[in-house]
Amino acid sequence: MPPLVLTPELRRAAQRCIWFEPPETAVADPARLAAYVLTYGSHEDVKALRAQVKEEALRQLIDAAPPGIFDARSWAYWNLMIGRYETPPMPQRAL
């Protein structure tokens, strides 16, 4: 997946969803940013992400999502949206 470009729309999405760090830092980790946007973002935030991320790239970002960000509902929804009708287990922390 190519790096994300920090457009004004994606900057606003990053500021809203990952308020505790600068957008430039958030965009450096696309899988983490995508997980936050897909879990906590508004429709406009998701549109800003999807403007750069097509379906196959979205699948890769969801597969690479770090544990502890997605909630069960968002995980099930976004896996359904990428064509996974049996939702895989949520990301788990390795102990």
Backbone as CSV, one residue per row, in Angstrom:
resi,resn,N_x,N_y,N_z,CA_x,CA_y,CA_z,C_x,C_y,C_z
1,MET,0.847,-1.175,0.000,0.000,0.000,0.000,0.891,1.237,0.000
2,PRO,0.692,2.128,-0.959,1.479,3.364,-0.977,1.131,4.233,0.233
3,PRO,2.043,5.112,0.627,1.751,5.967,1.785,0.559,6.884,1.514
4,LEU,-0.116,7.274,2.567,-1.245,8.188,2.439,-0.733,9.617,2.299
5,VAL,-1.443,10.406,1.504,-1.121,11.821,1.319,-1.974,12.613,2.309
6,LEU,-1.366,13.508,3.021,-2.079,14.286,4.033,-2.820,15.449,3.367
7,THR,-3.966,15.134,2.776,-4.828,16.150,2.178,-5.516,16.928,3.301
8,PRO,-6.097,18.080,2.997,-6.828,18.812,4.048,-7.943,17.974,4.686
9,GLU,-8.628,17.168,3.870,-9.711,16.336,4.395,-9.174,15.246,5.317
10,LEU,-8.087,14.591,4.904,-7.509,13.537,5.736,-6.885,14.137,6.999
11,ARG,-6.352,15.332,6.894,-5.814,16.028,8.077,-6.925,16.228,9.112
12,ARG,-8.091,16.708,8.660,-9.213,16.915,9.582,-9.665,15.591,10.198
13,ALA,-9.707,14.530,9.382,-10.098,13.212,9.898,-9.101,12.735,10.950
14,ALA,-7.820,12.900,10.676,-6.788,12.478,11.634,-6.883,13.293,12.920
15,GLN,-7.140,14.584,12.798,-7.259,15.433,13.990,-8.453,15.024,14.848
16,ARG,-9.546,14.621,14.213,-10.733,14.220,14.968,-10.591,12.832,15.584
17,CYS,-9.997,11.905,14.833,-9.956,10.504,15.281,-8.743,10.179,16.137
18,ILE,-7.631,10.830,15.874,-6.417,10.623,16.679,-6.006,11.998,17.199
19,TRP,-6.829,12.536,18.082,-6.671,13.895,18.584,-5.415,14.082,19.428
20,PHE,-4.850,13.003,19.914,-3.737,13.081,20.861,-2.367,13.118,20.205
21,GLU,-2.317,13.162,18.859,-1.026,13.291,18.182,-1.198,14.097,16.904
22,PRO,-0.124,14.676,16.384,-0.230,15.483,15.166,-0.637,14.618,13.966
23,PRO,-1.387,15.188,13.027,-1.794,14.438,11.840,-0.610,13.875,11.051
24,GLU,0.507,14.588,11.050,1.693,14.112,10.323,2.199,12.795,10.916
25,THR,2.093,12.647,12.206,2.483,11.397,12.864,1.462,10.310,12.569
26,ALA,0.189,10.662,12.634,-0.881,9.683,12.403,-0.820,9.102,10.997
27,VAL,-0.561,9.930,10.005,-0.569,9.464,8.614,0.647,8.591,8.302
28,ALA,1.660,8.631,9.147,2.859,7.811,8.928,2.585,6.325,9.137
29,ASP,1.501,5.985,9.841,1.117,4.587,10.068,-0.285,4.383,9.496
30,PRO,-0.386,4.083,8.186,-1.698,4.003,7.537,-2.650,2.985,8.162
31,ALA,-2.153,1.829,8.593,-3.040,0.810,9.172,-3.653,1.308,10.479
32,ARG,-2.869,1.974,11.273,-3.362,2.507,12.550,-4.355,3.641,12.311
33,LEU,-4.017,4.548,11.402,-4.924,5.646,11.075,-6.240,5.101,10.535
34,ALA,-6.166,4.132,9.628,-7.385,3.541,9.066,-8.229,2.902,10.159
35,ALA,-7.605,2.199,11.086,-8.358,1.565,12.175,-9.103,2.615,12.998
36,TYR,-8.444,3.709,13.325,-9.105,4.771,14.092,-10.236,5.409,13.291
37,VAL,-9.996,5.706,12.022,-11.027,6.347,11.200,-12.219,5.415,11.014
38,LEU,-11.966,4.136,10.745,-13.060,3.195,10.513,-13.831,2.887,11.792
39,THR,-13.233,3.102,12.936,-13.915,2.847,14.206,-14.592,4.099,14.751
40,TYR,-13.907,5.221,14.720,-14.397,6.428,15.387,-14.763,7.567,14.439
41,GLY,-14.481,7.415,13.162,-14.677,8.509,12.226,-16.114,8.716,11.793
42,SER,-16.384,9.925,11.341,-17.680,10.262,10.754,-17.698,9.798,9.299
43,HIS,-18.842,9.978,8.675,-18.958,9.644,7.253,-17.939,10.442,6.438
44,GLU,-17.766,11.713,6.768,-16.803,12.557,6.055,-15.373,12.070,6.269
45,ASP,-15.058,11.608,7.461,-13.721,11.081,7.742,-13.449,9.839,6.897
46,VAL,-14.429,8.956,6.829,-14.274,7.729,6.034,-14.144,8.079,4.555
47,LYS,-14.907,9.061,4.087,-14.785,9.497,2.689,-13.378,10.007,2.395
48,ALA,-12.796,10.747,3.324,-11.434,11.266,3.134,-10.436,10.123,3.023
49,LEU,-10.608,9.100,3.833,-9.726,7.929,3.759,-9.962,7.156,2.468
50,ARG,-11.225,6.897,2.142,-11.546,6.091,0.964,-11.199,6.798,-0.346
51,ALA,-11.012,8.106,-0.324,-10.580,8.813,-1.531,-9.201,8.339,-1.971
52,GLN,-8.402,7.863,-1.023,-7.052,7.388,-1.333,-6.918,5.872,-1.253
53,VAL,-7.851,5.215,-0.593,-7.718,3.785,-0.320,-8.848,3.035,-1.018
54,LYS,-8.495,2.276,-2.027,-9.487,1.469,-2.733,-9.674,0.144,-2.005
55,GLU,-10.557,-0.713,-2.525,-10.973,-1.897,-1.771,-9.830,-2.841,-1.407
56,GLU,-8.952,-3.149,-2.348,-7.865,-4.089,-2.029,-6.921,-3.496,-0.985
57,ALA,-6.630,-2.214,-1.108,-5.776,-1.563,-0.113,-6.480,-1.499,1.239
58,LEU,-7.791,-1.290,1.232,-8.547,-1.278,2.483,-8.472,-2.643,3.160
59,ARG,-8.567,-3.690,2.375,-8.443,-5.055,2.914,-7.077,-5.231,3.588
60,GLN,-6.024,-4.749,2.934,-4.677,-4.860,3.503,-4.554,-4.063,4.801
61,LEU,-5.156,-2.876,4.830,-5.093,-2.055,6.041,-5.855,-2.701,7.194
62,ILE,-7.006,-3.279,6.893,-7.777,-3.965,7.936,-7.008,-5.176,8.439
63,ASP,-6.383,-5.913,7.526,-5.580,-7.079,7.932,-4.406,-6.675,8.822
64,ALA,-3.884,-5.473,8.613,-2.715,-5.006,9.370,-3.093,-4.166,10.591
65,ALA,-4.384,-4.080,10.894,-4.831,-3.234,12.009,-4.205,-3.675,13.324
66,PRO,-3.708,-2.720,14.089,-3.154,-3.081,15.397,-4.274,-3.467,16.364
67,PRO,-3.972,-4.301,17.341,-4.999,-4.686,18.320,-5.389,-3.514,19.213
68,GLY,-6.624,-3.567,19.698,-7.072,-2.598,20.683,-7.736,-1.351,20.141
69,ILE,-7.877,-1.217,18.833,-8.503,-0.016,18.269,-9.921,-0.317,17.804
70,PHE,-10.093,-1.317,16.962,-11.426,-1.669,16.469,-12.297,-2.174,17.611
71,ASP,-13.564,-1.776,17.615,-14.537,-2.425,18.488,-15.207,-3.534,17.667
72,ALA,-15.933,-4.411,18.321,-16.501,-5.581,17.643,-17.458,-5.181,16.520
73,ARG,-18.266,-4.169,16.749,-19.244,-3.747,15.744,-18.555,-3.203,14.490
74,SER,-17.584,-2.321,14.677,-16.860,-1.755,13.531,-16.075,-2.829,12.801
75,TRP,-15.471,-3.749,13.532,-14.712,-4.846,12.929,-15.622,-5.693,12.039
76,ALA,-16.789,-6.049,12.550,-17.730,-6.859,11.770,-18.213,-6.086,10.541
77,TYR,-18.554,-4.811,10.716,-19.067,-4.004,9.612,-18.046,-3.870,8.490
78,TRP,-16.823,-3.482,8.812,-15.837,-3.240,7.764,-15.371,-4.527,7.101
79,ASN,-15.364,-5.627,7.823,-15.064,-6.900,7.171,-16.183,-7.282,6.213
80,LEU,-17.420,-7.006,6.574,-18.540,-7.242,5.666,-18.418,-6.354,4.429
81,MET,-18.016,-5.105,4.619,-17.900,-4.171,3.498,-16.817,-4.573,2.501
82,ILE,-15.819,-5.325,2.939,-14.779,-5.770,2.008,-15.031,-7.193,1.526
83,GLY,-16.232,-7.715,1.808,-16.626,-9.006,1.257,-16.347,-10.213,2.126
84,ARG,-16.012,-10.003,3.360,-15.802,-11.134,4.274,-17.098,-11.370,5.032
85,TYR,-17.809,-12.409,4.624,-19.115,-12.668,5.221,-19.018,-13.485,6.496
86,GLU,-17.893,-14.106,6.741,-17.603,-14.692,8.042,-16.494,-13.826,8.619
87,THR,-16.815,-13.102,9.648,-15.853,-12.154,10.206,-14.706,-12.892,10.884
88,PRO,-13.468,-12.574,10.496,-12.329,-13.203,11.175,-12.197,-12.663,12.602
89,PRO,-11.410,-13.337,13.424,-11.200,-12.830,14.784,-10.555,-11.438,14.758
90,MET,-10.892,-10.655,15.754,-10.303,-9.322,15.871,-8.810,-9.442,16.160
91,PRO,-8.032,-8.407,15.829,-6.595,-8.440,16.128,-6.359,-8.663,17.623
92,GLN,-5.418,-9.517,17.919,-5.095,-9.854,19.307,-3.681,-9.405,19.635
93,ARG,-3.499,-8.981,20.831,-2.177,-8.611,21.308,-1.375,-9.879,21.582
94,ALA,-0.147,-9.921,21.125,0.722,-11.072,21.390,1.327,-10.914,22.780
95,LEU,1.144,-11.932,23.593,1.690,-11.874,24.960,2.888,-12.763,25.098
